[in-house]
Amino acid sequence: MQTFLDLLSVLILISAFILTATKRINSYIKAFQLQSFLLFLATFTLGIYNFTTKGFLDIFILSIIIFVLKVIYIPRLLHNTYNRVAYKVEKDFFINIPSSILICAALVILTYYSLYSLDGALNIHIKFNLVNSLSVVLIGLFFMISRKKAIGQIVGFLVLENGMFTTAMLSAQGMPIIVDLGILVDLLTAVMIMGMLVFKINESFDSINIERLRNLRG
Amino acid sequence: MYILLIFIPILQSLLFWRTSNRRSLHLINVTGSFLLLLAVLSLLIQLQSSSAINYPLFNSFFYIDSLNALVLATTVLVGFFVAVYSVGYLNNEYKLQTDIKKIKLFYSLTSAFIFTMVLVATTQNLGLMWIAIEATTLASVFLVGFSNTKRSLEAAWKYIIICSVGIALAFLGIVFLYFSSHQALQGAEPSLNWSYLFEQARSLDAGILKIAFIFVLVGFGTKAGLVPMHTWLPDAHSEAPSPVSALLSGVLLNNAMYGIIRFLSIVNKSLGSSLYTGRLMIALGILSIGTAALFILAQKDYKRLLAYSSIEHMGIIALSLGIFTPASLFASFFHMFNHSLTKAMLFLSAGNVLQKFKTKDIGSINGLLKSMPLTGSVFLLGTMAIAGLPPFSIFSSEINIALAAFTSGYSIVGSVFILLIALAFVSIAYTLFRMFFGLPSQEQNSNEKNTLGNAVILLLLVTITLTGFYMPLFLKNIFESATRIVTGG
């Protein structure tokens, strides 16, 4: 099972790379969906394992909730939001794709070095998974600053959140269930609020290009 | 009693949708905040006799000791003052009958906001605390963007994006902490309860805790407005309606700082010294005070200026928490309390000024003392208080912080601190004082009065002046036992 989880954590990292390589909003929503599906698989595996060895159902239930929320509901929400505000396809990034990929690779190397210098109680699998999932967090952050559209920032935030969740799942086998559920509720509310704000921004600024949000400075 | 704390705000925000009468809306809000204040007072009385109040319900998530009682008390106190002030403020702002919906929305969002902050201050489960802090952002986003203008929408967007990302980083810190307790306590059920982690602090892995602390400092530091993660703060505070600015600055920042304090005590106990965390906190603190002092000089908008002054004071608190001696901790709790009340007062008086002159531009307001004698003088005295002049309470806590720095061997830090707050004083005096003097310009737009609001700001002024001279015994007890809780001694 450990190898399977290791594999999934690498795949989640790769899906983050796929995300930075996408050009259109629809395709990065799909990339996010793929990543969430991988996260669901990881949680599902842990859930089955926990159920068979310890008899706890909570991670299993959590994985179902993740599937419904992150694989089905939130991508649909994003698509709806996008369809209602978009009227033309524009170039959407500040940094071109090859350099973004290089920067992301550099981020992975940075994470690798900063975590491997940590000696202590960490076993090799956990270190490996931490490197992958923390890199996803950093790539999510980078994605947020490299895109111009408000929806790009939402997707970046979601990816960052996926990385966070992966860290919790693969290093500590999930937080206490109430915390996990609370996080998902918070996330759902956050995405809905961000979606509503995107509508409002689109109404007042006639665009969801965040470059136009520059009245407040200094 | 605890159940009351949680239910009053929830009940309140539901009740608002059952009525359409302006009067009853105001009445519900004020009564609710007053009841909340009473509930917290009874908790404080209970705390005088026992060290912590713990409810075995729900895996002992609910836990109140002097440290969170302090945060809780400032939250509901400022909440009550803001509720009373809002009556007149909203009546002046939304006069039409069709605006009732706006008032409803405003009230239900503010009570949801208060609810999330009460939750932050009453749970000891660090995971739940994180969820509640994230929820404070979500509850207040629409309050920041309440006026629906381009500027306020921009502020709201920045606020939700920057704070959510920051808080997400803090969550990584909590994951690391949980993970280290998972590793250290093989066999035992790992827990995120603060009292348990604090007890076990010495067996946690120091290397992992160090990483965890950085994540938490950056994460909650974003929410507390520490430089360089502060960029959302001036926008949100200046664009939000004034009562909301008072809540954001007076209460929300404290809540975020409280999250850092809980972590700080675990990490310091585990590492055995405060050197590591101290350096980080002091560096961020000095950076915040210095940056804020410089930015204040360049401000043209008085609410934005007050927001930068909040960054300065959060920096002061971070610095004195970083020194981590009993004296400095005492001073920083005192400063938290003082800053909340003083800044709430300032934002509320700024709200009066804004309603009268309809502008936030410092340059176009003159002779405030003549045109608005009461608000003007409170605003002027408050400005002096926030800049750190005696006899106000901020002066006494700042002098305590400086003393604590010098007596514990941080003499360079102490000198830099004094220099920087002097700089901040000069910037505030230079930019803001010109509003008060001179002749008022002839065109005065409106003559609305907010009598209750004026009573509130006067009451706050009296409080911050009195606590500058004399600290009541129960306040001193709370600060002292909070200090003991953080140091573990």
Interface residues (C-beta under 8 A of the other chain):
Chain A: L118 D119 G120 A121 L122 L134 V137 L141 M144 A150 Q153 F157 L160 E161 M164 T167 A168 S171 A172 Q173 M175 P176 I178 V179 G182 I183 V185 D186 T189 A190 I193 M194 L197 K200 I201 S204 F205 I210 L213 R214 N215 L216 G218
Chain B: N125 G127 L128 W130 I131 E134 A135 T137 L138 V141 F142 G145 N148 T149 K150 R151 L153 E154 A155 A156 W157 K158 I160 I161 S164 V165 A168 L169 F171 L172 I174 V175 Y178 F179 S180 H182 Q183 A184 P190 S191 L192 D205 A206 G207 I208 I211 P234 D235 S238 E239 F295 A298 Q299
